[in-house]
């Protein structure tokens, strides 16, 4: 199967869609070469939906490589995970007749919504119109599908589970923790010793002082808000789980989404 190199400028609408067992196997083998974790991700997608999944991620890979520098690697990987979560049983992504091109564009738009892709302070900067044009799809159709994805996955801006690793430090929802007194505290402003305790308890993905090169007991101005003031801002406490660095969302966590 002829497959365009990611560095090329071939319009994504002309990317081939795998058809038949032989071409599907070839597509799987080729995409696996881009990262060793792909097989584990692919295993979360049912066999009957893999052709659709591969058609989508070929297009998101192409777009990210050609339009989302310098965060193309992170965007491409998270698009793959989101596509896997959406290619579940009874998902509209696999049930409907819409082209994989449209869903690929919508996935990028949904992930961009979470990570403020259109904000000049969060490069790479792409407007909704630019994303749609890059995929060669209707802006209104892409927006509709993106809203559908956000509703199905419960996505919000700066959703901690879908924040790109390089933007994690700038995501306030990751670092807001509730103190024993009921106050919401930005753990980034606290001494490193407290950050280490929060990390060891699985409340934050890494120790921010280590990333920023902070001193062990030095703390900047404390940022604290009342619990009632934080309502609607802090979605959940302790969401990140114990891990040494930001990890990918688990597509299997959406396994019951389509059975509701």
N, C-alpha and C positions, 0 to 999 in steps of 0.2 A: 504494500500500500504506500503510495507516495504521500509523504507528510512534509509540509513546509517547515523549515527551520524557524524556531522562535525569534531569531534575530532578523528574519526577513520581513518584508512589508506587504506580503500578500494579504488582501482583504480577508477578514475572518469568515465572510460569507462563502468563500470558496474553499474553506478547509473541508477535507473529506469526512464523511460520516462512516464509521465502520459498519459494514454489512456482511453477514455471514460469519461462521465460526472461525475460519482461517484469518480473515482480516481483523476480527475482534481480538484474537490471540496475539496477532502482530501488534495491534495498537496497545494492548496491555503490556507487552514486553518492552515496547519502545518508551512508553510513559514511565514504566518502572525504573528505567535507567536514570531518570532525573532525580530521584531520591529513594533511599532504601526503605523508607517507611510506607511507600505507596501501596505495597501488597497488603499490609495490614489495614490500610484505609479502604482499599478495594474490597476486602473481605466483608466489610460492613454493608456493602451494597448487594442486594439480591441478584442472582445470576440473570434473571429475566430483565433486570433494569440496568445491567452493566453497559450495554451498548448505548443507551441514552446517557448514562453518566459520563462515559468516555467522550461522547460527542460534545457534552457541555464543557468538560474540563479542558478539552483541546482548545476551545474558544476562549475560556477564561485565561488559560496559560498564555495563549497568543496575545491577548489584550494586555495582560499585566506586564509581559516582557517588553512590549512595544510602547506602552503608554503610561506605566506607573513606576518608572524609575524615580528614586532609588529604592523604593520599598516593593519592587516588583516580586521579589522572592516571597516576602511575607504575605502579600496580597494573593499571590497565586496559590500558596499552600492553604491559606484560610478559605479561599474560594473552593478548593478541592474538598475541604472538610464540610463546608456548608452544602455543597452539591451532594455529598454523600448523605448528609442528614435529610436532605430534601428528596432523595431518590428512594424513599421508603414506600411501604405498602400503602396504597390509596392516596399517595401524594399527587397533587395536581401536576407536578413536574413530569410524572411518568404516565399519568392517566389522560391528560389533555392532548390536543393535537398541535399545540403551539410548537414552533421550531425550537431546537436546542439553542439556536442563536439568541432568541428572545429571552429564554431563561438564563443563559450565560450572562447577558447584559444585566438582567435583573439581580442576579447574585452579586455582581460587582457593585451595582447601585446600592443594594442593601448593606453590603459590607462597608461601602463608602459612607453610607449614612451613619453607621455606628462609629466610624473613625474620622468623621468630619472631612471627607475627601474634598468637599467644595470650599473649605475654609482656607484662606491664604496663609494662616498660621500653621497649617498641617500639610506640608508638601508630601507627596505630589498633589497638585491642585487640579481637580477636574470637575467641571460643572456637570449637572445631569444631562444637559444638552450635548456636551462633549462626549460623555460616556455612550449615549445613544448613537451618536454619529460614528464613534469608533467601531461600534458593532454593526452599524448599518441598519438599525431598527428604529421604529417609531418611538419618540420620547414618551408619548402618553401611554402607549402599550407597555413600555419598560417600567414606567412609574407604577402602573397598576399592578404588574407582577411583583415589583419590589415591595409595594405595600402588602401584598399577599404574603410574601416571604416573611416580612417583619412581623406580621400578625401570627403566622404559623409558628415561628420560632421565638416569639415574644421578645423581639429585638428593640432596644432603645439606644439612643446615642450614648456612647462610651459604655456600652454593655461590657462588664468586666470579662465575661467569657469569650467575647468576640473582639476585644481590643487587640490590635497588633502588638507584638512584643516590644517593638521600638517605641511605641506610644504609651506603654503601660505606666511609665513613670509620671506621665502627664495626666493620667486618668484619676480624678479625685475619688471616684466611687470605689476604686481598689483599696484606697488607704484610709477611708473613714471607718473607724472602729468605735464601738460603744464601751465607755469606761464603766467600772463598777458603780459609779455614781449616776449613771444614766446619761452622761454627756457624750456627744459625738466628737471624737478627736481625730485630727489628721495625723496619723502615726509618722508621717514624714517629718513632722516638726518636733518629734520627741527624741530623747537621747537614744543612741544606738543600742544600749542595753535593753531598752524597752522594745525596740524594733526586733531585736533578736528573739525576745520572748514571744512576740506576736508571730514571727516567722516559724519558730519551733512549734507553736500551737496550731500552725496551718492556717492562720488568718490572713497572711499576705504572701505573695509569690516569691519575694526575695527581700533582702535587707536593703532599704533605699540608701542608707548612709554609706554602704559599701559601693553602691553604684555612683554616688555623688562624691565619694572620697571624704566623707564627713568624719569629724573627730568622735571618739567613743562617747563622751559625755556632753558634747556641745549640742545645744538645741536652739533652733531659730525661734522666732516668735510663734507661740502656740496658737493654733487655729482651732477654736472650739465653738460649736453651736449647740443650742438646746435640742433635745431629742425631738420635741414637737416642731421645731424649725426645720429639722432635717427630713421630716416626713415628705416623701415624694422625691427626695434627692438621693438618699441612701436606700438602695433597693434591697440589699441584704448584707448581713454581717457574716464574715467567715466563709465567703463563697468560693475562695480560690483554692482551698485545699493545700495540704503540705506538699511543697515542691520547691526545688532549688531555683527554678526559673519559670517564666510564663510558659504554659503548655497549651496545646491545641484543645479546642472544645471537642467533646466526645460526641461524634455523630450518633452513636448507639443510645445516647441519653434521650433521643427523640423517637425511640423505637415504638412507643405507644401513642405517638402524636396522631397517627393516621387511623387509629382504632377507636377514637373517641366517638 
